[in-house]
Amino acid sequence: MTPSQPRVVPPVYFLGCIVGMVLLDRSIPILRLLEGTLRWGGVLPLALGLALNVMSAALFHSRGTPLVPGSEATVLVRSGAFRYTRNPMYLGFSLMLLGIALLLGSLSPLFVLPLFVWTIQTLFIQKEEMWMEERFGEEYLSYKRQTRRWL
């Protein structure tokens, strides 16, 4: 199976989720979980997720492997955050969404997070794992056995 670039890339889903979270918070807040300064606790997962994405993208760049899903990987990256998770950039997006949901403060934006994870898992991760197995064979299978998909 040859990799193929998707029509809609993960950052677009990420941005769509942010819009959905804000709309849910403004129109159907359900329950205020965090008020006032407590909402600023969302800055930590937001910053961690952003740092995870930036560092992982920089690692891809330094190794000369493409960042866009569906592009053929040139090297199996196993260092940095990739030692702990096979998908640090998707995890970074998820952490940022969690942070944004906390900053918004109501329960309803949190419903978007599992939808994002399911979408990424279904549309990207499963295909990427098949491509990586075909491209890197036993090296990837070994990595897969040693490193969790998310955490």
C-alpha positions as CSV (number, residue, x, y, z in Angstrom):
1,M,0.0,0.0,0.0
2,T,1.5,3.3,-1.1
3,P,1.1,6.3,1.1
4,S,-1.2,9.0,-0.2
5,Q,-1.6,12.5,1.0
6,P,-5.0,13.2,2.5
7,R,-7.2,16.0,1.2
8,V,-7.7,17.4,4.7
9,V,-4.6,17.3,7.0
10,P,-4.7,17.0,10.8
11,P,-4.1,20.7,11.6
12,V,-7.4,21.4,9.8
13,Y,-9.2,18.9,12.0
14,F,-7.5,20.5,15.0
15,L,-8.6,24.0,14.0
16,G,-12.1,22.7,13.3
17,C,-12.2,21.2,16.8
18,I,-11.2,24.6,18.3
19,V,-14.1,26.3,16.5
20,G,-16.4,23.5,17.7
21,M,-15.2,23.9,21.3
22,V,-15.8,27.6,21.3
23,L,-19.2,27.3,19.7
24,L,-20.2,24.6,22.2
25,D,-18.9,26.7,25.1
26,R,-20.8,29.7,24.0
27,S,-24.1,28.1,22.9
28,I,-24.4,25.0,25.2
29,P,-22.0,25.4,28.1
30,I,-23.8,22.5,30.0
31,L,-21.9,23.0,33.3
32,R,-19.2,25.4,34.3
33,L,-16.4,23.3,35.6
34,L,-13.8,26.0,36.1
35,E,-14.4,29.7,36.9
36,G,-12.0,32.7,37.1
37,T,-8.4,32.0,37.5
38,L,-8.8,28.2,37.7
39,R,-9.4,28.2,34.0
40,W,-5.8,29.3,33.5
41,G,-4.8,25.8,34.4
42,G,-5.5,25.1,30.7
43,V,-2.3,27.0,29.8
44,L,-0.1,24.1,31.0
45,P,-1.5,21.4,28.7
46,L,-1.8,23.9,25.9
47,A,1.9,24.9,26.3
48,L,3.0,21.2,26.7
49,G,1.1,20.2,23.5
50,L,2.6,23.1,21.5
51,A,6.1,22.3,22.7
52,L,5.6,18.6,21.9
53,N,4.5,19.5,18.4
54,V,7.3,22.0,17.7
55,M,10.0,19.7,19.1
56,S,8.7,16.6,17.2
57,A,8.4,18.6,13.9
58,A,11.9,19.9,14.4
59,L,13.2,16.4,14.9
60,F,11.5,15.3,11.6
61,H,13.0,18.2,9.9
62,S,16.5,17.5,11.2
63,R,16.2,13.9,10.1
64,G,15.0,14.9,6.6
65,T,11.7,13.0,6.8
66,P,8.5,14.6,5.6
67,L,6.0,16.0,8.1
68,V,2.9,15.8,6.0
69,P,0.8,12.7,6.6
70,G,0.7,10.4,3.5
71,S,4.3,11.4,2.5
72,E,6.7,8.5,2.4
73,A,8.8,8.4,5.5
74,T,12.6,8.3,4.8
75,V,13.7,7.4,8.3
76,L,12.1,5.9,11.4
77,V,12.4,8.5,14.2
78,R,12.7,6.9,17.6
79,S,14.4,9.6,19.6
80,G,13.0,12.6,21.5
81,A,9.3,12.2,22.4
82,F,9.1,9.3,20.0
83,R,10.8,7.2,22.7
84,Y,7.6,7.5,24.7
85,T,4.8,7.7,22.2
86,R,4.6,6.7,18.5
87,N,2.4,9.8,17.8
88,P,3.8,12.8,19.8
89,M,2.4,15.3,17.3
90,Y,-1.2,13.9,17.5
91,L,-0.7,13.8,21.3
92,G,0.4,17.4,21.2
93,F,-2.7,18.4,19.3
94,S,-4.8,16.5,21.9
95,L,-3.1,18.2,24.8
96,M,-3.6,21.6,23.2
97,L,-7.3,20.9,22.7
98,L,-7.5,19.8,26.4
99,G,-5.9,23.1,27.4
100,I,-8.3,25.1,25.3
101,A,-11.3,23.2,26.8
102,L,-10.0,24.0,30.3
103,L,-9.5,27.7,29.4
104,L,-13.1,27.9,28.1
105,G,-14.2,26.4,31.5
106,S,-17.4,24.5,30.6
107,L,-18.0,20.8,30.2
108,S,-19.3,20.9,26.6
109,P,-15.9,21.6,24.9
110,L,-14.5,18.5,26.4
111,F,-16.8,16.4,24.3
112,V,-14.8,17.4,21.2
113,L,-11.6,15.8,22.4
114,P,-12.6,12.1,22.1
115,L,-14.0,13.0,18.7
116,F,-10.7,14.4,17.6
117,V,-8.8,11.4,18.9
118,W,-11.1,9.0,17.2
119,T,-10.9,10.9,13.9
120,I,-7.1,11.0,14.0
121,Q,-6.9,7.3,15.0
122,T,-9.3,6.3,12.2
123,L,-8.2,8.6,9.3
124,F,-4.5,8.8,10.0
125,I,-2.8,6.6,12.6
126,Q,-4.1,3.3,11.3
127,K,-3.0,4.0,7.8
128,E,0.3,5.5,8.9
129,E,1.0,2.4,10.9
130,M,0.4,0.1,7.9
131,W,2.7,2.3,5.7
132,M,5.4,2.2,8.4
133,E,5.2,-1.6,8.7
134,E,5.6,-1.9,4.9
135,R,8.4,0.6,4.7
136,F,10.5,-0.4,7.7
137,G,9.4,-4.0,8.4
138,E,10.7,-5.6,11.5
139,E,12.4,-2.3,12.7
140,Y,9.0,-0.7,12.9
141,L,7.3,-3.8,14.4
142,S,10.0,-3.8,17.1
143,Y,9.4,-0.1,17.8
144,K,5.7,-0.7,17.9
145,R,6.1,-3.4,20.5
146,Q,8.3,-1.2,22.7
147,T,6.4,2.2,22.4
148,R,2.8,2.9,23.0
149,R,0.6,4.5,20.4
150,W,-0.4,7.4,22.6
151,L,1.2,7.2,26.0
